């Protein structure tokens, strides 16, 4: 039973962190847990997620400059 709970928590935390681009504070707010507790739980579960950097490209600006 414990293993099933751990697997559920791993999937949930990883999904929320992915949706929040690795932002632990935003993920903890969505999960309604204290950030420090989320970090401790993630460490116990072996979860490590790097913060992703979103890159947006302004296509119109590139077309105007000829890039």
C-alpha positions as CSV (number, residue, x, y, z in Angstrom):
1,X,0.0,0.0,0.0
2,X,2.8,2.4,0.9
3,X,4.5,1.9,-2.5
4,X,1.2,2.8,-4.3
5,X,0.8,6.0,-2.3
6,X,4.4,6.9,-3.0
7,X,4.0,6.3,-6.7
8,X,0.8,8.4,-6.7
9,X,2.6,11.3,-4.9
10,X,5.6,11.1,-7.3
11,X,3.4,11.3,-10.4
12,X,1.3,14.1,-8.9
13,X,4.3,16.2,-7.8
14,X,6.1,15.7,-11.0
15,X,3.1,16.7,-13.1
16,X,2.4,19.8,-11.1
17,X,6.1,20.8,-11.2
18,X,6.2,20.3,-14.9
19,X,3.0,22.3,-15.4
20,X,4.6,25.1,-13.2
21,X,7.9,24.9,-15.2
22,X,9.8,23.7,-12.2
23,X,8.6,26.5,-9.9
24,X,8.5,24.9,-6.5
25,X,6.6,27.8,-4.8
26,X,3.8,27.8,-7.4
27,X,3.6,24.0,-7.2
28,X,3.3,24.1,-3.4
29,X,0.5,26.7,-3.7
30,X,-1.4,24.5,-6.2
31,X,-0.9,21.4,-4.0
32,X,-1.9,23.5,-0.9
33,X,1.2,22.4,1.1
34,X,4.0,24.4,2.6
35,X,7.0,24.7,0.2
36,X,9.4,23.3,2.8
37,X,7.2,20.2,3.3
38,X,6.9,19.7,-0.4
39,X,10.7,19.8,-0.7
40,X,11.1,17.3,2.1
41,X,8.5,15.0,0.6
42,X,10.1,15.3,-2.8
43,X,13.5,14.5,-1.4
44,X,12.1,11.4,0.4
45,X,10.5,10.3,-2.8
46,X,13.7,11.0,-4.8
47,X,12.1,13.7,-7.0
48,X,14.5,16.2,-8.5
49,X,13.1,18.6,-11.2
50,X,15.2,21.4,-12.7
51,X,13.5,24.7,-13.4
52,X,12.8,25.0,-17.1
53,X,13.3,28.2,-19.0
54,X,10.6,29.2,-21.4
55,X,11.7,30.9,-24.5
56,X,9.3,32.8,-26.7
57,X,10.1,34.0,-30.1
58,X,8.4,37.0,-31.7
59,X,8.0,35.8,-35.2
60,X,6.8,39.2,-36.6
61,X,9.9,40.9,-35.2
62,X,12.1,38.3,-36.9
63,X,10.3,38.7,-40.2
64,X,10.7,42.5,-40.0
65,X,14.5,42.2,-39.3
66,X,15.0,39.5,-41.9
67,X,16.1,36.8,-39.6
